[in-house]
């Protein structure tokens, strides 16, 4: 087994935290899409409302949902994610 993994290399902790955040964003994106697509899109077509020429369910689920997730990714990358060095430091951990 890798000696760094046994001694608790902090890069693994950072990578695990950021992976969980990424999974959370993916789940949020799916729930947003599913909620608007099937919530607003389950009506008969004659009852649809339109925004910018698109059915409202599509506009909110795909267009607004995409923009919300991009905004969340930008905020998380700037505030939560950490830059982690890829090279192994033999003299000790840099984090």
N, CA and C atoms as an extended XYZ file, in Angstrom:
285
Properties=species:S:1:pos:R:3:atomname:S:1:resname:S:1:resid:I:1 pbc="F F F"
N         0.842       -1.182        0.000 N   UNK     1
C         0.000        0.000        0.000 CA  UNK     1
C         0.883        1.240        0.000 C   UNK     1
N         0.446        2.293       -0.631 N   UNK     2
C         1.185        3.538       -0.723 CA  UNK     2
C         1.419        4.125        0.672 C   UNK     2
N         2.673        4.505        0.935 N   UNK     3
C         3.025        5.038        2.256 CA  UNK     3
C         2.250        6.319        2.558 C   UNK     3
N         2.048        7.184        1.581 N   UNK     4
C         1.327        8.437        1.792 CA  UNK     4
C        -0.123        8.172        2.198 C   UNK     4
N        -0.740        7.181        1.569 N   UNK     5
C        -2.130        6.869        1.899 CA  UNK     5
C        -2.232        6.358        3.332 C   UNK     5
N        -1.235        5.604        3.760 N   UNK     6
C        -1.238        5.087        5.122 CA  UNK     6
C        -1.053        6.208        6.139 C   UNK     6
N        -0.241        7.207        5.815 N   UNK     7
C         0.046        8.287        6.760 CA  UNK     7
C        -0.984        9.402        6.687 C   UNK     7
N        -1.969        9.285        5.824 N   UNK     8
C        -3.032       10.291        5.772 CA  UNK     8
C        -2.671       11.509        4.942 C   UNK     8
N        -2.222       11.307        3.729 N   UNK     9
C        -1.929       12.417        2.827 CA  UNK     9
C        -3.151       13.326        2.736 C   UNK     9
N        -3.018       14.604        3.063 N   UNK    10
C        -4.180       15.500        3.064 CA  UNK    10
C        -4.810       15.693        1.685 C   UNK    10
N        -4.082       15.346        0.623 N   UNK    11
C        -4.671       15.474       -0.715 CA  UNK    11
C        -5.852       14.538       -0.897 C   UNK    11
N        -5.820       13.367       -0.240 N   UNK    12
C        -6.948       12.439       -0.334 CA  UNK    12
C        -8.192       13.019        0.334 C   UNK    12
N        -7.990       13.698        1.454 N   UNK    13
C        -9.117       14.320        2.161 CA  UNK    13
C        -9.744       15.422        1.311 C   UNK    13
N        -8.898       16.252        0.699 N   UNK    14
C        -9.390       17.337       -0.166 CA  UNK    14
C       -10.109       16.755       -1.376 C   UNK    14
N        -9.520       15.725       -1.981 N   UNK    15
C       -10.132       15.112       -3.164 CA  UNK    15
C       -11.484       14.489       -2.827 C   UNK    15
N       -11.583       13.835       -1.674 N   UNK    16
C       -12.852       13.224       -1.277 CA  UNK    16
C       -13.914       14.289       -1.046 C   UNK    16
N       -13.560       15.385       -0.367 N   UNK    17
C       -14.510       16.470       -0.105 CA  UNK    17
C       -15.005       17.069       -1.417 C   UNK    17
N       -14.084       17.328       -2.335 N   UNK    18
C       -14.467       17.945       -3.600 CA  UNK    18
C       -15.263       16.989       -4.478 C   UNK    18
N       -14.985       15.700       -4.397 N   UNK    19
C       -15.768       14.716       -5.146 CA  UNK    19
C       -17.200       14.666       -4.625 C   UNK    19
N       -17.360       14.716       -3.304 N   UNK    20
C       -18.708       14.720       -2.720 CA  UNK    20
C       -19.474       15.985       -3.107 C   UNK    20
N       -18.787       17.110       -3.168 N   UNK    21
C       -19.430       18.347       -3.613 CA  UNK    21
C       -19.880       18.198       -5.066 C   UNK    21
N       -19.039       17.603       -5.903 N   UNK    22
C       -19.392       17.378       -7.308 CA  UNK    22
C       -20.596       16.466       -7.454 C   UNK    22
N       -20.646       15.417       -6.653 N   UNK    23
C       -21.809       14.517       -6.677 CA  UNK    23
C       -23.053       15.259       -6.224 C   UNK    23
N       -22.916       16.076       -5.189 N   UNK    24
C       -24.046       16.881       -4.714 CA  UNK    24
C       -24.569       17.823       -5.784 C   UNK    24
N       -23.662       18.451       -6.528 N   UNK    25
C       -24.080       19.328       -7.627 CA  UNK    25
C       -24.799       18.550       -8.720 C   UNK    25
N       -24.321       17.368       -9.034 N   UNK    26
C       -24.970       16.550      -10.058 CA  UNK    26
C       -26.373       16.138       -9.617 C   UNK    26
N       -26.517       15.763       -8.353 N   UNK    27
C       -27.838       15.394       -7.826 CA  UNK    27
C       -28.765       16.606       -7.833 C   UNK    27
N       -28.251       17.765       -7.397 N   UNK    28
C       -29.041       18.998       -7.421 CA  UNK    28
C       -29.498       19.318       -8.843 C   UNK    28
N       -28.571       19.200       -9.811 N   UNK    29
C       -28.909       19.483      -11.205 CA  UNK    29
C       -30.005       18.543      -11.695 C   UNK    29
N       -29.917       17.253      -11.374 N   UNK    30
C       -30.937       16.301      -11.805 CA  UNK    30
C       -32.282       16.613      -11.162 C   UNK    30
N       -32.282       16.899       -9.855 N   UNK    31
C       -33.535       17.202       -9.174 CA  UNK    31
C       -34.180       18.479       -9.724 C   UNK    31
N       -33.369       19.478      -10.005 N   UNK    32
C       -33.879       20.722      -10.604 CA  UNK    32
C       -34.527       20.402      -11.947 C   UNK    32
N       -33.781       19.686      -12.794 N   UNK    33
C       -34.281       19.357      -14.121 CA  UNK    33
C       -35.559       18.527      -14.028 C   UNK    33
N       -35.527       17.485      -13.225 N   UNK    34
C       -36.671       16.586      -13.106 CA  UNK    34
C       -37.891       17.322      -12.560 C   UNK    34
N       -37.679       18.140      -11.541 N   UNK    35
C       -38.794       18.871      -10.934 CA  UNK    35
C       -39.496       19.792      -11.910 C   UNK    35
N       -38.743       20.582      -12.649 N   UNK    36
C       -39.360       21.499      -13.603 CA  UNK    36
C       -39.861       20.788      -14.848 C   UNK    36
N       -39.083       19.824      -15.354 N   UNK    37
C       -39.487       19.138      -16.589 CA  UNK    37
C       -40.774       18.351      -16.392 C   UNK    37
N       -40.861       17.607      -15.307 N   UNK    38
C       -42.054       16.788      -15.097 CA  UNK    38
C       -43.117       17.506      -14.276 C   UNK    38
N       -42.720       18.516      -13.511 N   UNK    39
C       -43.700       19.278      -12.751 CA  UNK    39
C       -44.526       20.190      -13.644 C   UNK    39
N       -43.825       20.976      -14.465 N   UNK    40
C       -44.515       21.895      -15.368 CA  UNK    40
C       -44.873       21.235      -16.697 C   UNK    40
N       -44.151       20.196      -17.084 N   UNK    41
C       -44.362       19.571      -18.388 CA  UNK    41
C       -45.400       18.474      -18.403 C   UNK    41
N       -46.050       18.229      -17.288 N   UNK    42
C       -47.016       17.134      -17.244 CA  UNK    42
C       -48.424       17.570      -17.642 C   UNK    42
N       -48.587       18.858      -17.962 N   UNK    43
C       -49.899       19.350      -18.395 CA  UNK    43
C       -50.097       19.060      -19.886 C   UNK    43
N       -51.316       19.129      -20.349 N   UNK    44
C       -51.534       19.006      -21.794 CA  UNK    44
C       -50.845       20.162      -22.537 C   UNK    44
N       -50.431       19.906      -23.756 N   UNK    45
C       -49.691       20.899      -24.534 CA  UNK    45
C       -50.497       22.185      -24.716 C   UNK    45
N       -51.790       22.083      -24.800 N   UNK    46
C       -52.621       23.278      -24.990 CA  UNK    46
C       -52.570       24.219      -23.779 C   UNK    46
N       -52.139       23.734      -22.628 N   UNK    47
C       -52.067       24.556      -21.417 CA  UNK    47
C       -50.663       25.085      -21.134 C   UNK    47
N       -49.696       24.802      -21.984 N   UNK    48
C       -48.331       25.276      -21.774 CA  UNK    48
C       -48.268       26.791      -21.860 C   UNK    48
N       -47.381       27.374      -21.065 N   UNK    49
C       -47.035       28.774      -21.222 CA  UNK    49
C       -45.639       28.816      -21.830 C   UNK    49
N       -45.333       29.885      -22.510 N   UNK    50
C       -44.077       29.974      -23.245 CA  UNK    50
C       -43.255       31.165      -22.766 C   UNK    50
N       -41.956       30.972      -22.691 N   UNK    51
C       -41.002       32.018      -22.334 CA  UNK    51
C       -39.937       32.034      -23.423 C   UNK    51
N       -39.792       33.177      -24.088 N   UNK    52
C       -38.811       33.328      -25.173 CA  UNK    52
C       -39.018       32.261      -26.248 C   UNK    52
N       -40.251       31.880      -26.509 N   UNK    53
C       -40.568       30.903      -27.535 CA  UNK    53
C       -40.397       29.460      -27.111 C   UNK    53
N       -40.012       29.235      -25.866 N   UNK    54
C       -39.818       27.871      -25.362 CA  UNK    54
C       -40.898       27.555      -24.339 C   UNK    54
N       -41.339       26.317      -24.272 N   UNK    55
C       -42.279       25.950      -23.206 CA  UNK    55
C       -41.642       26.257      -21.846 C   UNK    55
N       -42.434       26.728      -20.910 N   UNK    56
C       -41.875       27.142      -19.618 CA  UNK    56
C       -41.157       26.001      -18.908 C   UNK    56
N       -41.678       24.777      -19.032 N   UNK    57
C       -41.004       23.659      -18.371 CA  UNK    57
C       -39.597       23.459      -18.919 C   UNK    57
N       -39.426       23.612      -20.228 N   UNK    58
C       -38.111       23.464      -20.846 CA  UNK    58
C       -37.211       24.631      -20.465 C   UNK    58
N       -37.747       25.839      -20.496 N   UNK    59
C       -36.966       27.027      -20.163 CA  UNK    59
C       -36.404       26.927      -18.744 C   UNK    59
N       -37.274       26.589      -17.775 N   UNK    60
C       -36.824       26.514      -16.391 CA  UNK    60
C       -35.938       25.297      -16.126 C   UNK    60
N       -36.246       24.164      -16.734 N   UNK    61
C       -35.464       22.963      -16.443 CA  UNK    61
C       -34.113       22.972      -17.150 C   UNK    61
N       -34.081       23.394      -18.394 N   UNK    62
C       -32.837       23.300      -19.164 CA  UNK    62
C       -32.041       24.601      -19.218 C   UNK    62
N       -32.687       25.706      -19.505 N   UNK    63
C       -31.965       26.969      -19.668 CA  UNK    63
C       -31.598       27.557      -18.298 C   UNK    63
N       -32.592       27.788      -17.455 N   UNK    64
C       -32.325       28.370      -16.143 CA  UNK    64
C       -31.539       27.383      -15.274 C   UNK    64
N       -31.872       26.112      -15.345 N   UNK    65
C       -31.146       25.108      -14.574 CA  UNK    65
C       -29.669       25.074      -14.930 C   UNK    65
N       -29.357       25.149      -16.209 N   UNK    66
C       -27.963       25.189      -16.653 CA  UNK    66
C       -27.253       26.408      -16.083 C   UNK    66
N       -27.895       27.561      -16.170 N   UNK    67
C       -27.275       28.792      -15.668 CA  UNK    67
C       -27.073       28.742      -14.149 C   UNK    67
N       -28.028       28.197      -13.427 N   UNK    68
C       -27.905       28.079      -11.973 CA  UNK    68
C       -26.741       27.167      -11.610 C   UNK    68
N       -26.629       26.034      -12.271 N   UNK    69
C       -25.551       25.095      -11.960 CA  UNK    69
C       -24.190       25.683      -12.340 C   UNK    69
N       -24.092       26.364      -13.464 N   UNK    70
C       -22.823       27.009      -13.843 CA  UNK    70
C       -22.441       28.050      -12.789 C   UNK    70
N       -23.407       28.857      -12.339 N   UNK    71
C       -23.155       29.853      -11.305 CA  UNK    71
C       -22.681       29.183      -10.013 C   UNK    71
N       -23.334       28.097       -9.602 N   UNK    72
C       -22.929       27.382       -8.388 CA  UNK    72
C       -21.518       26.801       -8.519 C   UNK    72
N       -21.193       26.256       -9.680 N   UNK    73
C       -19.850       25.704       -9.893 CA  UNK    73
C       -18.806       26.811       -9.781 C   UNK    73
N       -19.068       27.959      -10.394 N   UNK    74
C       -18.120       29.072      -10.330 CA  UNK    74
C       -17.916       29.518       -8.884 C   UNK    74
N       -19.009       29.673       -8.137 N   UNK    75
C       -18.908       30.095       -6.740 CA  UNK    75
C       -18.133       29.068       -5.914 C   UNK    75
N       -18.438       27.788       -6.090 N   UNK    76
C       -17.748       26.754       -5.316 CA  UNK    76
C       -16.267       26.665       -5.662 C   UNK    76
N       -15.937       26.797       -6.934 N   UNK    77
C       -14.524       26.729       -7.330 CA  UNK    77
C       -13.749       27.898       -6.739 C   UNK    77
N       -14.363       29.070       -6.701 N   UNK    78
C       -13.668       30.250       -6.178 CA  UNK    78
C       -13.602       30.275       -4.655 C   UNK    78
N       -14.548       29.638       -3.960 N   UNK    79
C       -14.600       29.763       -2.509 CA  UNK    79
C       -14.265       28.483       -1.743 C   UNK    79
N       -14.624       27.319       -2.259 N   UNK    80
C       -14.497       26.083       -1.486 CA  UNK    80
C       -13.355       25.204       -1.977 C   UNK    80
N       -13.223       25.035       -3.276 N   UNK    81
C       -12.210       24.123       -3.811 CA  UNK    81
C       -10.814       24.676       -3.560 C   UNK    81
N        -9.872       23.760       -3.330 N   UNK    82
C        -8.492       24.137       -3.038 CA  UNK    82
C        -7.572       23.652       -4.147 C   UNK    82
N        -6.507       24.412       -4.389 N   UNK    83
C        -5.512       23.967       -5.340 CA  UNK    83
C        -4.591       22.982       -4.629 C   UNK    83
N        -4.428       21.828       -5.213 N   UNK    84
C        -3.636       20.762       -4.596 CA  UNK    84
C        -2.484       20.424       -5.535 C   UNK    84
N        -1.256       20.397       -5.013 N   UNK    85
C        -0.115       20.046       -5.869 CA  UNK    85
C        -0.177       18.566       -6.265 C   UNK    85
N         0.216       18.283       -7.490 N   UNK    86
C         0.198       16.909       -7.981 CA  UNK    86
C         1.486       16.159       -7.662 C   UNK    86
N         2.604       16.876       -7.587 N   UNK    87
C         3.872       16.202       -7.353 CA  UNK    87
C         4.004       15.819       -5.885 C   UNK    87
N         4.671       14.695       -5.668 N   UNK    88
C         4.875       14.201       -4.308 CA  UNK    88
C         6.032       14.965       -3.691 C   UNK    88
N         5.836       15.422       -2.485 N   UNK    89
C         6.864       16.169       -1.759 CA  UNK    89
C         7.512       15.217       -0.755 C   UNK    89
N         8.758       14.813       -1.015 N   UNK    90
C         9.425       13.837       -0.154 CA  UNK    90
C         9.761       14.418        1.209 C   UNK    90
N         9.897       15.743        1.299 N   UNK    91
C        10.294       16.358        2.552 CA  UNK    91
C         9.130       16.559        3.526 C   UNK    91
N         7.934       16.256        3.139 N   UNK    92
C         6.796       16.452        4.011 CA  UNK    92
C         5.602       16.925        3.200 C   UNK    92
N         4.472       16.945        3.828 N   UNK    93
C         3.251       17.371        3.131 CA  UNK    93
C         3.198       18.890        3.080 C   UNK    93
N         2.779       19.415        1.935 N   UNK    94
C         2.715       20.872        1.766 CA  UNK    94
C         1.380       21.434        2.194 C   UNK    94
N         0.391       20.574        2.465 N   UNK    95
C        -0.915       21.072        2.902 CA  UNK    95
C        -1.055       21.029        4.399 C   UNK    95
